[in-house]
Amino acid sequence: MTGFGPFPGVAQNVSERFVSKLAHLAARRFSAHRVVARVLPTEWERAPQRLEALYERERPKLVLHFGVSADASSYVLEGIARNTCKPAEDAAGALPPADVVIQGGSDTLDAKLPADDIVERLLALRVPIVTSHDAGGYLCNALLYRSLFVANQLREPPVVGFFHIPRVIPAAQAKPGKTNELRFDWGTALTGGLEIIRTCLGRPPPRRHPRAKAR
């Protein structure tokens, strides 16, 4: 799983902390699997280089990317990546080398996730989630497109997806409220993250869904 480092306008990227915490919990919950979490530089050239190196080294079965969005107030499951890059500066002050992610690539690529099952299971846990077909034109979209492109070249393509999360995640409630309001906080975020992994691995939901504890 990957998060991003800082970029213009976001001095501290919460996806960096999020993937670290989620990986720690996932390594204990899914001990039969090797869990790898990396923070990618929010840079047009270095991020894809690091991503391709990870694919080569790890040969993953599941690849989950996380990034922040100012418009997100919950999990946002991105269903489509577009072969386009907007002319926006990255963390190094550089612009994308081209207006597309992959020269000659398809206009769009579909994420390889059991999206309907993920949404159903997270909502059952009272974890807010919505779906989207527009990951933007910045590094989040570019990373998802390249990840799907690389995965499609493999003999056994892994499950690949991208989730936007809010730029700020509130502390977990000590005693969850009894209202029907869905709240995205550190407790529900990590609970939801574990359930995303469980669903992608094809495991049935547990009988009980305790809120994950952030440490």
FIKOLZA-1660 file (N, C-alpha, C; in steps of 0.1 Angstrom, whole numbers, plus 5000, padded with zeros to 4 digits):
% residues 215
   i   px   py   pz ch aa at
   1 5008 4988 5000  A  M  N
   1 5000 5000 5000  A  M CA
   1 5009 5012 5000  A  M  C
   2 5004 5023 4994  A  T  N
   2 5012 5035 4993  A  T CA
   2 5004 5047 4997  A  T  C
   3 5011 5057 5002  A  G  N
   3 5006 5070 5005  A  G CA
   3 5015 5080 4998  A  G  C
   4 5012 5093 5000  A  F  N
   4 5020 5103 4993  A  F CA
   4 5027 5112 5004  A  F  C
   5 5038 5118 5000  A  G  N
   5 5044 5129 5009  A  G CA
   5 5037 5142 5006  A  G  C
   6 5043 5153 5012  A  P  N
   6 5038 5166 5010  A  P CA
   6 5038 5171 4995  A  P  C
   7 5029 5181 4993  A  F  N
   7 5029 5187 4979  A  F CA
   7 5024 5201 4981  A  F  C
   8 5025 5210 4971  A  P  N
   8 5021 5224 4973  A  P CA
   8 5007 5225 4978  A  P  C
   9 5006 5232 4989  A  G  N
   9 4993 5234 4996  A  G CA
   9 4990 5224 5007  A  G  C
  10 4998 5214 5008  A  V  N
  10 4996 5203 5018  A  V CA
  10 5010 5200 5024  A  V  C
  11 5013 5207 5035  A  A  N
  11 5026 5206 5041  A  A CA
  11 5028 5192 5048  A  A  C
  12 5017 5187 5053  A  Q  N
  12 5017 5174 5060  A  Q CA
  12 5006 5165 5053  A  Q  C
  13 5010 5155 5047  A  N  N
  13 5001 5146 5040  A  N CA
  13 4996 5135 5049  A  N  C
  14 4983 5135 5053  A  V  N
  14 4979 5125 5062  A  V CA
  14 4979 5111 5057  A  V  C
  15 4980 5109 5044  A  S  N
  15 4980 5096 5038  A  S CA
  15 4993 5088 5042  A  S  C
  16 5004 5096 5045  A  E  N
  16 5016 5091 5049  A  E CA
  16 5015 5084 5063  A  E  C
  17 5008 5091 5072  A  R  N
  17 5006 5085 5085  A  R CA
  17 4996 5074 5084  A  R  C
  18 4986 5075 5076  A  F  N
  18 4975 5065 5075  A  F CA
  18 4980 5052 5070  A  F  C
  19 4988 5051 5060  A  V  N
  19 4993 5039 5055  A  V CA
  19 5002 5032 5065  A  V  C
  20 5010 5040 5072  A  S  N
  20 5018 5034 5083  A  S CA
  20 5010 5027 5093  A  S  C
  21 5000 5034 5098  A  K  N
  21 4991 5028 5108  A  K CA
  21 4983 5016 5103  A  K  C
  22 4978 5017 5091  A  L  N
  22 4970 5006 5085  A  L CA
  22 4979 4994 5083  A  L  C
  23 4991 4996 5078  A  A  N
  23 5000 4985 5075  A  A CA
  23 5004 4978 5088  A  A  C
  24 5006 4985 5099  A  H  N
  24 5009 4979 5112  A  H CA
  24 4997 4970 5117  A  H  C
  25 4985 4975 5115  A  L  N
  25 4974 4967 5119  A  L CA
  25 4972 4955 5110  A  L  C
  26 4974 4957 5097  A  A  N
  26 4971 4947 5087  A  A CA
  26 4982 4935 5088  A  A  C
  27 4994 4939 5092  A  A  N
  27 5004 4929 5094  A  A CA
  27 5001 4919 5105  A  A  C
  28 4994 4924 5115  A  R  N
  28 4989 4915 5126  A  R CA
  28 4977 4907 5122  A  R  C
  29 4968 4914 5115  A  R  N
  29 4955 4908 5112  A  R CA
  29 4956 4898 5101  A  R  C
  30 4965 4900 5091  A  F  N
  30 4966 4891 5080  A  F CA
  30 4981 4886 5079  A  F  C
  31 4984 4879 5090  A  S  N
  31 4998 4875 5092  A  S CA
  31 5004 4865 5081  A  S  C
  32 4995 4859 5074  A  A  N
  32 4999 4850 5063  A  A CA
  32 5005 4858 5051  A  A  C
  33 5003 4871 5051  A  H  N
  33 5007 4879 5040  A  H CA
  33 5018 4889 5044  A  H  C
  34 5027 4892 5035  A  R  N
  34 5037 4902 5037  A  R CA
  34 5030 4916 5034  A  R  C
  35 5030 4925 5043  A  V  N
  35 5024 4938 5041  A  V CA
  35 5035 4948 5040  A  V  C
  36 5035 4955 5029  A  V  N
  36 5045 4966 5026  A  V CA
  36 5038 4979 5025  A  V  C
  37 5043 4989 5032  A  A  N
  37 5038 5003 5031  A  A CA
  37 5049 5012 5027  A  A  C
  38 5047 5020 5017  A  R  N
  38 5057 5030 5013  A  R CA
  38 5050 5043 5010  A  R  C
  39 5058 5054 5013  A  V  N
  39 5053 5067 5010  A  V CA
  39 5061 5072 4997  A  V  C
  40 5053 5076 4987  A  L  N
  40 5059 5080 4975  A  L CA
  40 5060 5095 4974  A  L  C
  41 5071 5100 4968  A  P  N
  41 5072 5114 4966  A  P CA
  41 5062 5119 4957  A  P  C
  42 5056 5131 4960  A  T  N
  42 5045 5136 4952  A  T CA
  42 5052 5144 4940  A  T  C
  43 5058 5136 4932  A  E  N
  43 5066 5141 4920  A  E CA
  43 5063 5133 4908  A  E  C
  44 5061 5141 4897  A  W  N
  44 5057 5135 4884  A  W CA
  44 5067 5124 4880  A  W  C
  45 5080 5125 4882  A  E  N
  45 5089 5115 4877  A  E CA
  45 5093 5105 4887  A  E  C
  46 5096 5109 4899  A  R  N
  46 5100 5100 4909  A  R CA
  46 5090 5090 4914  A  R  C
  47 5077 5094 4915  A  A  N
  47 5067 5086 4920  A  A CA
  47 5065 5073 4911  A  A  C
  48 5064 5075 4898  A  P  N
  48 5063 5063 4890  A  P CA
  48 5075 5054 4890  A  P  C
  49 5087 5060 4891  A  Q  N
  49 5099 5052 4893  A  Q CA
  49 5099 5043 4905  A  Q  C
  50 5095 5049 4916  A  R  N
  50 5094 5042 4929  A  R CA
  50 5083 5031 4928  A  R  C
  51 5072 5034 4921  A  L  N
  51 5061 5025 4920  A  L CA
  51 5066 5012 4912  A  L  C
  52 5072 5015 4901  A  E  N
  52 5076 5004 4892  A  E CA
  52 5087 4995 4899  A  E  C
  53 5095 5001 4907  A  A  N
  53 5105 4994 4915  A  A CA
  53 5098 4985 4925  A  A  C
  54 5088 4990 4932  A  L  N
  54 5080 4982 4941  A  L CA
  54 5074 4970 4934  A  L  C
  55 5068 4972 4923  A  Y  N
  55 5062 4961 4916  A  Y CA
  55 5072 4950 4913  A  Y  C
  56 5084 4955 4908  A  E  N
  56 5094 4945 4904  A  E CA
  56 5100 4938 4917  A  E  C
  57 5101 4944 4928  A  R  N
  57 5107 4938 4940  A  R CA
  57 5096 4929 4947  A  R  C
  58 5084 4934 4948  A  E  N
  58 5074 4927 4957  A  E CA
  58 5065 4917 4950  A  E  C
  59 5063 4919 4937  A  R  N
  59 5054 4910 4929  A  R CA
  59 5041 4909 4937  A  R  C
  60 5033 4920 4939  A  P  N
  60 5022 4920 4949  A  P CA
  60 5010 4913 4943  A  P  C
  61 5001 4908 4952  A  K  N
  61 4988 4903 4949  A  K CA
  61 4977 4913 4951  A  K  C
  62 4980 4923 4959  A  L  N
  62 4971 4934 4962  A  L CA
  62 4978 4947 4963  A  L  C
  63 4974 4957 4956  A  V  N
  63 4980 4970 4956  A  V CA
  63 4969 4981 4959  A  V  C
  64 4971 4988 4970  A  L  N
  64 4961 4998 4974  A  L CA
  64 4969 5011 4976  A  L  C
  65 4964 5021 4969  A  H  N
  65 4970 5034 4969  A  H CA
  65 4960 5044 4977  A  H  C
  66 4966 5053 4985  A  F  N
  66 4958 5063 4992  A  F CA
  66 4964 5077 4990  A  F  C
  67 4955 5086 4988  A  G  N
  67 4959 5100 4987  A  G CA
  67 4948 5109 4992  A  G  C
  68 4952 5122 4995  A  V  N
  68 4942 5131 5001  A  V CA
  68 4935 5139 4990  A  V  C
  69 4923 5144 4994  A  S  N
  69 4916 5153 4986  A  S CA
  69 4909 5163 4994  A  S  C
  70 4909 5175 4990  A  A  N
  70 4902 5186 4997  A  A CA
  70 4887 5184 4997  A  A  C
  71 4882 5177 4987  A  D  N
  71 4868 5175 4986  A  D CA
  71 4863 5162 4993  A  D  C
  72 4871 5154 4998  A  A  N
  72 4867 5142 5005  A  A CA
  72 4864 5144 5019  A  A  C
  73 4853 5137 5023  A  S  N
  73 4849 5137 5037  A  S CA
  73 4847 5123 5042  A  S  C
  74 4851 5113 5034  A  S  N
  74 4850 5099 5037  A  S CA
  74 4860 5092 5028  A  S  C
  75 4859 5079 5028  A  Y  N
  75 4866 5071 5017  A  Y CA
  75 4860 5075 5004  A  Y  C
  76 4868 5077 4994  A  V  N
  76 4864 5079 4980  A  V CA
  76 4870 5068 4972  A  V  C
  77 4863 5058 4967  A  L  N
  77 4868 5047 4959  A  L CA
  77 4868 5052 4945  A  L  C
  78 4880 5053 4939  A  E  N
  78 4882 5058 4925  A  E CA
  78 4881 5046 4916  A  E  C
  79 4871 5047 4907  A  G  N
  79 4869 5035 4898  A  G CA
  79 4876 5036 4884  A  G  C
  80 4880 5048 4880  A  I  N
  80 4886 5050 4867  A  I CA
  80 4899 5059 4868  A  I  C
  81 4909 5055 4861  A  A  N
  81 4921 5064 4859  A  A CA
  81 4921 5068 4845  A  A  C
  82 4925 5081 4843  A  R  N
  82 4925 5087 4829  A  R CA
  82 4939 5090 4825  A  R  C
  83 4942 5088 4813  A  N  N
  83 4955 5090 4807  A  N CA
  83 4958 5104 4804  A  N  C
  84 4958 5112 4815  A  T  N
  84 4960 5127 4813  A  T CA
  84 4967 5132 4826  A  T  C
  85 4975 5143 4823  A  C  N
  85 4982 5150 4834  A  C CA
  85 4979 5165 4833  A  C  C
  86 4974 5171 4843  A  K  N
  86 4972 5185 4842  A  K CA
  86 4986 5192 4845  A  K  C
  87 4988 5204 4839  A  P  N
  87 5001 5211 4841  A  P CA
  87 5001 5218 4855  A  P  C
  88 5003 5210 4865  A  A  N
  88 5004 5215 4879  A  A CA
  88 5018 5211 4885  A  A  C
  89 5024 5220 4893  A  E  N
  89 5037 5217 4899  A  E CA
  89 5036 5206 4909  A  E  C
  90 5046 5198 4910  A  D  N
  90 5047 5188 4920  A  D CA
  90 5055 5193 4932  A  D  C
  91 5058 5184 4941  A  A  N
  91 5065 5188 4953  A  A CA
  91 5079 5194 4951  A  A  C
  92 5085 5190 4939  A  A  N
  92 5098 5195 4935  A  A CA
  92 5097 5208 4926  A  A  C
  93 5085 5213 4924  A  G  N
  93 5083 5224 4916  A  G CA
  93 5083 5221 4901  A  G  C
  94 5082 5209 4897  A  A  N
  94 5083 5205 4883  A  A CA
  94 5069 5202 4878  A  A  C
  95 5068 5204 4865  A  L  N
  95 5056 5201 4857  A  L CA
  95 5057 5187 4851  A  L  C
  96 5045 5181 4848  A  P  N
  96 5046 5168 4842  A  P CA
  96 5054 5168 4829  A  P  C
  97 5061 5158 4825  A  P  N
  97 5069 5158 4813  A  P CA
  97 5060 5157 4800  A  P  C
  98 5048 5153 4802  A  A  N
  98 5038 5153 4791  A  A CA
  98 5024 5155 4796  A  A  C
  99 5015 5156 4786  A  D  N
  99 5001 5158 4791  A  D CA
  99 4994 5145 4792  A  D  C
 100 5001 5134 4790  A  V  N
 100 4995 5120 4793  A  V CA
 100 5004 5113 4802  A  V  C
 101 4999 5103 4809  A  V  N
 101 5006 5094 4818  A  V CA
 101 5015 5084 4810  A  V  C
 102 5009 5078 4800  A  I  N
 102 5016 5068 4792  A  I CA
 102 5013 5071 4777  A  I  C
 103 5024 5074 4770  A  Q  N
 103 5022 5077 4756  A  Q CA
 103 5017 5064 4749  A  Q  C
 104 5006 5067 4741  A  G  N
 104 4999 5055 4734  A  G CA
 104 4991 5047 4743  A  G  C
 105 4989 5050 4755  A  G  N
 105 4980 5042 4764  A  G CA
 105 4966 5045 4762  A  G  C
 106 4957 5036 4767  A  S  N
 106 4943 5037 4766  A  S CA
 106 4939 5050 4773  A  S  C
 107 4927 5056 4768  A  D  N
 107 4922 5068 4774  A  D CA
 107 4919 5066 4789  A  D  C
 108 4914 5055 4792  A  T  N
 108 4910 5052 4806  A  T CA
 108 4914 5037 4809  A  T  C
 109 4915 5035 4822  A  L  N
 109 4917 5021 4827  A  L CA
 109 4908 5020 4840  A  L  C
 110 4902 5009 4841  A  D  N
 110 4893 5006 4852  A  D CA
 110 4901 5000 4864  A  D  C
 111 4897 5005 4876  A  A  N
 111 4904 5000 4888  A  A CA
 111 4900 4985 4889  A  A  C
 112 4909 4977 4895  A  K  N
 112 4906 4963 4897  A  K CA
 112 4903 4960 4911  A  K  C
 113 4891 4964 4915  A  L  N
 113 4886 4962 4929  A  L CA
 113 4872 4957 4929  A  L  C
 114 4869 4949 4939  A  P  N
 114 4855 4945 4941  A  P CA
 114 4847 4956 4948  A  P  C
 115 4845 4967 4939  A  A  N
 115 4839 4979 4945  A  A CA
 115 4826 4978 4952  A  A  C
 116 4817 4971 4946  A  D  N
 116 4804 4970 4952  A  D CA
 116 4804 4963 4966  A  D  C
 117 4813 4952 4967  A  D  N
 117 4814 4945 4979  A  D CA
 117 4821 4954 4990  A  D  C
 118 4831 4962 4986  A  I  N
 118 4837 4971 4995  A  I CA
 118 4828 4981 5001  A  I  C
 119 4820 4987 4992  A  V  N
 119 4810 4998 4996  A  V CA
 119 4800 4991 5006  A  V  C
 120 4795 4980 5002  A  E  N
 120 4784 4973 5011  A  E CA
 120 4790 4970 5024  A  E  C
 121 4802 4965 5025  A  R  N
 121 4807 4960 5037  A  R CA
 121 4812 4972 5046  A  R  C
 122 4817 4982 5040  A  L  N
 122 4821 4994 5048  A  L CA
 122 4809 5001 5054  A  L  C
 123 4798 5003 5046  A  L  N
 123 4786 5009 5051  A  L CA
 123 4780 5001 5062  A  L  C
 124 4781 4988 5061  A  A  N
 124 4776 4979 5072  A  A CA
 124 4783 4981 5085  A  A  C
 125 4796 4986 5084  A  L  N
 125 4804 4988 5095  A  L CA
 125 4803 5003 5100  A  L  C
 126 4794 5010 5093  A  R  N
 126 4792 5025 5096  A  R CA
 126 4804 5033 5093  A  R  C
 127 4811 5028 5083  A  V  N
 127 4823 5036 5078  A  V CA
 127 4819 5043 5065  A  V  C
 128 4819 5056 5064  A  P  N
 128 4815 5063 5052  A  P CA
 128 4824 5061 5040  A  P  C
 129 4817 5059 5029  A  I  N
 129 4825 5056 5016  A  I CA
 129 4816 5060 5005  A  I  C
 130 4821 5066 4995  A  V  N
 130 4814 5069 4982  A  V CA
 130 4823 5065 4971  A  V  C
 131 4817 5064 4959  A  T  N
 131 4825 5060 4947  A  T CA
 131 4827 5072 4938  A  T  C
 132 4837 5072 4930  A  S  N
 132 4840 5083 4921  A  S CA
 132 4845 5078 4908  A  S  C
 133 4843 5085 4897  A  H  N
 133 4849 5081 4884  A  H CA
 133 4857 5093 4879  A  H  C
 134 4863 5101 4888  A  D  N
 134 4871 5112 4884  A  D CA
 134 4882 5113 4895  A  D  C
 135 4894 5108 4893  A  A  N
 135 4904 5109 4902  A  A CA
 135 4913 5122 4901  A  A  C
 136 4908 5131 4892  A  G  N
 136 4915 5143 4890  A  G CA
 136 4926 5142 4879  A  G  C
 137 4934 5152 4878  A  G  N
 137 4945 5151 4868  A  G CA
 137 4959 5152 4874  A  G  C
 138 4959 5151 4887  A  Y  N
 138 4972 5153 4894  A  Y CA
 138 4978 5139 4897  A  Y  C
 139 4987 5139 4907  A  L  N
 139 4995 5127 4909  A  L CA
 139 4987 5115 4913  A  L  C
 140 4975 5117 4920  A  C  N
 140 4967 5105 4924  A  C CA
 140 4962 5098 4912  A  C  C
 141 4957 5105 4902  A  N  N
 141 4952 5099 4890  A  N CA
 141 4963 5093 4882  A  N  C
 142 4975 5100 4881  A  A  N
 142 4986 5095 4873  A  A CA
 142 4992 5082 4880  A  A  C
 143 4992 5081 4893  A  L  N
 143 4997 5069 4899  A  L CA
 143 4988 5058 4897  A  L  C
 144 4975 5060 4898  A  L  N
 144 4965 5049 4896  A  L CA
 144 4966 5044 4882  A  L  C
 145 4967 5053 4872  A  Y  N
 145 4968 5049 4858  A  Y CA
 145 4980 5040 4856  A  Y  C
 146 4992 5045 4861  A  R  N
 146 5004 5038 4859  A  R CA
 146 5004 5025 4866  A  R  C
 147 4998 5024 4878  A  S  N
 147 4998 5012 4885  A  S CA
 147 4989 5002 4878  A  S  C
 148 4978 5006 4872  A  L  N
 148 4970 4997 4865  A  L CA
 148 4977 4992 4852  A  L  C
 149 4984 5002 4846  A  F  N
 149 4991 4998 4833  A  F CA
 149 5002 4988 4836  A  F  C
 150 5009 4990 4847  A  V  N
 150 5020 4980 4850  A  V CA
 150 5013 4967 4854  A  V  C
 151 5003 4967 4862  A  A  N
 151 4996 4955 4866  A  A CA
 151 4991 4947 4854  A  A  C
 152 4986 4954 4844  A  N  N
 152 4980 4947 4832  A  N CA
 152 4991 4940 4824  A  N  C
 153 5004 4943 4826  A  Q  N
 153 5015 4937 4819  A  Q CA
 153 5019 4924 4825  A  Q  C
 154 5014 4921 4837  A  L  N
 154 5018 4909 4845  A  L CA
 154 5010 4897 4841  A  L  C
 155 5016 4885 4842  A  R  N
 155 5009 4873 4839  A  R CA
 155 4997 4871 4848  A  R  C
 156 4999 4874 4861  A  E  N
 156 4988 4874 4871  A  E CA
 156 4987 4888 4877  A  E  C
 157 4978 4896 4871  A  P  N
 157 4977 4910 4876  A  P CA
 157 4971 4910 4890  A  P  C
 158 4976 4919 4898  A  P  N
 158 4971 4920 4912  A  P CA
 158 4958 4928 4912  A  P  C
 159 4952 4927 4923  A  V  N
 159 4940 4936 4926  A  V CA
 159 4946 4950 4928  A  V  C
 160 4941 4960 4921  A  V  N
 160 4947 4974 4922  A  V CA
 160 4936 4984 4924  A  V  C
 161 4937 4993 4934  A  G  N
 161 4928 5004 4935  A  G CA
 161 4933 5016 4942  A  G  C
 162 4926 5027 4942  A  F  N
 162 4930 5039 4948  A  F CA
 162 4918 5045 4956  A  F  C
 163 4922 5050 4968  A  F  N
 163 4912 5056 4977  A  F CA
 163 4916 5070 4980  A  F  C
 164 4908 5080 4978  A  H  N
 164 4910 5093 4984  A  H CA
 164 4905 5094 4998  A  H  C
 165 4912 5101 5007  A  I  N
 165 4907 5103 5021  A  I CA
 165 4908 5118 5024  A  I  C
 166 4901 5122 5034  A  P  N
 166 4902 5137 5037  A  P CA
 166 4916 5141 5041  A  P  C
 167 4918 5154 5040  A  R  N
 167 4931 5159 5043  A  R CA
 167 4934 5159 5058  A  R  C
 168 4923 5160 5066  A  V  N
 168 4924 5159 5080  A  V CA
 168 4915 5148 5085  A  V  C
 169 4920 5140 5094  A  I  N
 169 4913 5129 5100  A  I CA
 169 4911 5132 5115  A  I  C
 170 4899 5134 5120  A  P  N
 170 4897 5136 5134  A  P CA
 170 4900 5124 5143  A  P  C
 171 4903 5127 5155  A  A  N
 171 4906 5116 5165  A  A CA
 171 4893 5107 5166  A  A  C
 172 4896 5094 5169  A  A  N
 172 4885 5085 5171  A  A CA
 172 4877 5089 5183  A  A  C
 173 4864 5087 5182  A  Q  N
 173 4855 5089 5193  A  Q CA
 173 4857 5078 5204  A  Q  C
 174 4858 5083 5216  A  A  N
 174 4860 5073 5227  A  A CA
 174 4848 5064 5228  A  A  C
 175 4836 5070 5227  A  K  N
 175 4823 5062 5227  A  K CA
 175 4815 5066 5215  A  K  C
 176 4815 5057 5205  A  P  N
 176 4808 5061 5193  A  P CA
 176 4793 5064 5196  A  P  C
 177 4788 5074 5189  A  G  N
 177 4775 5079 5191  A  G CA
 177 4765 5068 5186  A  G  C
 178 4752 5070 5191  A  K  N
 178 4742 5060 5187  A  K CA
 178 4733 5065 5175  A  K  C
 179 4737 5077 5169  A  T  N
 179 4730 5082 5158  A  T CA
 179 4733 5074 5145  A  T  C
 180 4726 5077 5135  A  N  N
 180 4728 5071 5122  A  N CA
 180 4739 5078 5114  A  N  C
 181 4745 5089 5120  A  E  N
 181 4755 5096 5112  A  E CA
 181 4767 5088 5111  A  E  C
 182 4773 5088 5098  A  L  N
 182 4785 5081 5096  A  L CA
 182 4797 5091 5098  A  L  C
 183 4807 5087 5106  A  R  N
 183 4817 5096 5109  A  R CA
 183 4831 5090 5104  A  R  C
 184 4838 5098 5097  A  F  N
 184 4852 5094 5093  A  F CA
 184 4862 5099 5102  A  F  C
 185 4867 5091 5111  A  D  N
 185 4877 5095 5121  A  D CA
 185 4888 5084 5120  A  D  C
 186 4898 5085 5129  A  W  N
 186 4909 5075 5129  A  W CA
 186 4904 5061 5132  A  W  C
 187 4894 5060 5140  A  G  N
 187 4888 5046 5143  A  G CA
 187 4881 5040 5131  A  G  C
 188 4872 5048 5125  A  T  N
 188 4865 5042 5114  A  T CA
 188 4874 5041 5101  A  T  C
 189 4883 5050 5100  A  A  N
 189 4892 5049 5089  A  A CA
 189 4900 5036 5089  A  A  C
 190 4906 5033 5100  A  L  N
 190 4914 5021 5101  A  L CA
 190 4906 5008 5101  A  L  C
 191 4894 5009 5107  A  T  N
 191 4885 4997 5106  A  T CA
 191 4881 4995 5091  A  T  C
 192 4878 5006 5084  A  G  N
 192 4875 5005 5070  A  G CA
 192 4886 5000 5062  A  G  C
 193 4898 5005 5065  A  G  N
 193 4910 5000 5058  A  G CA
 193 4912 4985 5059  A  G  C
 194 4911 4980 5071  A  L  N
 194 4912 4966 5073  A  L CA
 194 4901 4958 5065  A  L  C
 195 4889 4963 5065  A  E  N
 195 4879 4956 5058  A  E CA
 195 4880 4957 5043  A  E  C
 196 4886 4968 5038  A  I  N
 196 4890 4969 5024  A  I CA
 196 4899 4958 5020  A  I  C
 197 4910 4956 5028  A  I  N
 197 4920 4945 5026  A  I CA
 197 4913 4932 5026  A  I  C
 198 4905 4930 5037  A  R  N
 198 4898 4917 5038  A  R CA
 198 4890 4913 5026  A  R  C
 199 4882 4923 5021  A  T  N
 199 4874 4921 5010  A  T CA
 199 4882 4918 4997  A  T  C
 200 4892 4925 4995  A  C  N
 200 4901 4923 4984  A  C CA
 200 4908 4910 4984  A  C  C
 201 4910 4904 4996  A  L  N
 201 4916 4891 4997  A  L CA
 201 4906 4880 4996  A  L  C
 202 4893 4884 4994  A  G  N
 202 4883 4874 4993  A  G CA
 202 4878 4867 5005  A  G  C
 203 4881 4873 5017  A  R  N
 203 4877 4867 5029  A  R CA
 203 4864 4872 5033  A  R  C
 204 4856 4864 5040  A  P  N
 204 4842 4868 5044  A  P CA
 204 4844 4878 5056  A  P  C
 205 4833 4886 5058  A  P  N
 205 4834 4895 5069  A  P CA
 205 4834 4888 5082  A  P  C
 206 4840 4893 5092  A  P  N
 206 4840 4886 5106  A  P CA
 206 4827 4888 5112  A  P  C
 207 4824 4880 5122  A  R  N
 207 4811 4881 5129  A  R CA
 207 4810 4894 5136  A  R  C
 208 4821 4898 5141  A  R  N
 208 4821 4911 5149  A  R CA
 208 4831 4920 5142  A  R  C
 209 4828 4933 5142  A  H  N
 209 4837 4943 5136  A  H CA
 209 4841 4953 5147  A  H  C
 210 4851 4950 5155  A  P  N
 210 4855 4960 5165  A  P CA
 210 4862 4971 5158  A  P  C
 211 4861 4983 5163  A  R  N
 211 4868 4995 5158  A  R CA
 211 4883 4994 5160  A  R  C
 212 4890 4996 5150  A  A  N
 212 4905 4995 5151  A  A CA
 212 4910 5006 5160  A  A  C
 213 4920 5004 5167  A  K  N
 213 4926 5014 5176  A  K CA
 213 4938 5020 5170  A  K  C
 214 4938 5033 5169  A  A  N
 214 4950 5040 5164  A  A CA
 214 4960 5042 5175  A  A  C
 215 4972 5039 5172  A  R  N
 215 4983 5040 5182  A  R CA
 215 4993 5051 5178  A  R  C
% end
